[in-house]
């Protein structure tokens, strides 16, 4: 068996990117997702204590969170989640200083963590608006609204479906390109 030209980090492919299975494994855990979202929204390194406090508030729904919840989150971050994320270079975790920041591979998770990517939302809105407009025109034609009642309903349906299909295809194409 041939050895690779250079050693790779655990979970890293030969090209330096994260393995998709590792990305899904990382994001399967709610505490890791919350930690990454907090770090993405922040301005720089954050203490593990502050990160644990934030996650404990979300989990408990209380501010400040109960001490036992805060301690549970802190211990799991320190012993399990942050070392795992650090080994994949998703975060840079200094276990002595108890600080954490985003790592060199963090950007690879942006697609999975993004809420309403700006490149995708317009296509979804366009598809929805087109379908609703087509339905409104069909309904207006059936109700006998002047001028609209003279338009063939098959033409209205065909145009609406064509625009929706083009928008869905464009969105799918963008998603496929962003994964490669």
Residue pairs with C-beta under 8 A, 6 or more apart in sequence:
4 14
5 14
8 14
8 16
9 87
9 88
9 89
10 87
10 88
11 18
11 19
11 22
11 87
11 88
12 18
12 19
12 88
12 89
12 105
13 19
17 105
17 108
18 88
18 90
18 105
18 108
18 109
22 88
23 108
23 109
23 112
26 32
26 84
26 85
26 88
26 90
26 109
27 33
27 109
27 112
27 113
29 81
31 55
31 73
31 76
31 77
31 81
32 81
32 84
32 85
33 113
34 54
34 55
34 58
35 51
35 55
35 77
35 81
35 82
35 85
35 91
35 100
36 85
36 90
36 91
36 102
36 106
36 109
36 113
37 113
38 46
38 51
38 54
38 55
39 46
39 51
39 91
39 100
39 101
39 102
39 106
40 102
40 106
40 110
40 113
44 101
45 99
45 100
45 101
46 99
46 100
46 101
47 98
47 99
47 100
48 74
48 77
48 78
48 82
48 98
48 99
48 100
49 74
49 98
51 77
51 100
52 70
52 73
52 74
52 77
53 64
53 65
53 70
55 73
55 77
56 65
56 66
56 69
56 70
56 72
56 73
57 63
57 64
57 65
59 65
59 69
59 73
60 66
60 69
64 70
78 95
78 98
82 91
82 93
82 95
82 100
83 93
83 95
85 91
85 93
85 103
86 92
86 93
86 103
88 103
88 105
89 103
89 104
89 105
90 102
90 103
90 105
90 106
90 108
90 109
91 100
91 101
91 102
91 103
91 106
92 100
92 101
92 102
92 103
93 99
93 100
94 100
111 117
111 178
111 179
119 174
119 178
120 171
120 174
120 175
123 167
123 168
123 170
123 171
123 174
124 167
124 171
126 163
126 167
127 163
127 164
127 167
127 168
127 171
130 160
130 163
130 164
130 167
131 160
131 164
133 160
134 156
134 157
134 159
134 160
134 161
135 160
137 148
137 151
137 156
137 160
138 153
138 156
138 157
140 148
140 149
141 148
141 149
141 151
141 153
141 156
142 153
143 149
